[in-house]
Amino acid sequence: MLLEILALSVEHSVHHWLYRLGGIGLIAIGLADNSVIPLPGSMDAFTILLSSGHKDYWWYYAIMATLGAVLGGYVTYVLARKGGKEALEKRIGKKRAEKVYKKFDEGAFFTVLIGSILPPPFPIVPVLLAAGALQYPRKHFLTALAIGRGARFFLDAWLGQHYGRQILRFFQQYYKPMLYGLIGLAVIASLGALIYYKHWRKKHPPKQDQPSPTRQNAA
């Protein structure tokens, strides 16, 4: 019962907020999704839904979604550029970072471009971090990111315009199970993170202050 109330509250708040802000809301989601709080698939879903409800403005929502994604990606790029390779490896792990380095060695521009086009579950954030950590030129990075994100969100918006009724009907039919599933995954992820943190603390207890040579001599 509590889960259902929470799901309905979240659904109502998100829909109301999104439709009220429109394109500006897509920029806000894009900033979060590509930098601070990754929200896999959220940009695609919201772009399609808005384009379905306002078919004459599908191109506008595509532009705003692209702008939000590029701005969010640039924020991540700048932060990684300052932190360097150490910050990247600390966040995604050394093995995973080495795989991204290899991709950049093979073709940095196309790595960013293809990574920007691919839909979830492909993670774009490691690519953005690697571009900054490896000091990839800003102009090339923004060009590849804008082309990739633009292609993806213009396709989303076009699909929303042409198949809006079918898409809206699908969401109306399955939005509750999807929403419950997302909330359930969030709860599981939070519990998993808590368990992992406790396990890590047991293996890495806080270091005790070592007695200074002066104290040892005095003793």
BELJOMO-V164835 format. One record per pair of residues at least 4 apart in sequence whose ideal C-beta (glycine too) atoms are under 6 Angstrom apart, sorted by the first residue. I is the first residue (numbers start at 1). J is the second residue. If there is no record, write none. Layout:
((I:J) (I:J))
//
This chain:
((7:179) (7:180) (7:183) (11:179) (13:17) (14:18) (18:25) (18:46) (21:25) (23:60) (23:61) (23:64) (26:64) (26:65) (26:68) (27:64) (27:67) (27:68) (29:33) (29:42) (29:43) (30:43) (30:68) (30:69) (30:72) (31:35) (31:68) (31:71) (31:72) (32:36) (32:37) (33:38) (33:39) (33:42) (33:43) (34:69) (34:72) (34:73) (35:72) (35:75) (35:76) (38:125) (40:120) (41:45) (41:120) (43:65) (44:156) (47:61) (47:65) (47:153) (47:156) (47:157) (48:156) (48:160) (48:167) (50:61) (51:58) (51:61) (51:157) (51:160) (51:161) (52:160) (52:164) (52:167) (52:168) (55:161) (58:157) (58:161) (61:157) (62:153) (62:154) (62:157) (65:153) (66:149) (66:150) (66:153) (69:149) (70:145) (70:146) (70:149) (73:128) (73:145) (76:128) (77:128) (77:131) (77:132) (80:88) (80:129) (80:132) (80:133) (81:132) (83:87) (84:133) (85:133) (88:97) (88:129) (88:133) (89:94) (89:97) (92:96) (92:97) (92:126) (100:126) (100:130) (103:111) (104:108) (104:111) (104:130) (104:134) (107:111) (108:136) (109:140) (109:144) (110:114) (112:131) (112:144) (112:145) (113:144) (113:148) (115:124) (115:127) (116:145) (116:148) (116:149) (117:148) (117:151) (117:152) (118:122) (129:133) (130:134) (131:136) (131:141) (136:141) (142:146) (145:149) (146:150) (150:154) (159:163) (160:164) (163:167) (164:168) (171:175) (174:178) (175:179) (200:204) (211:215) (211:216))
//
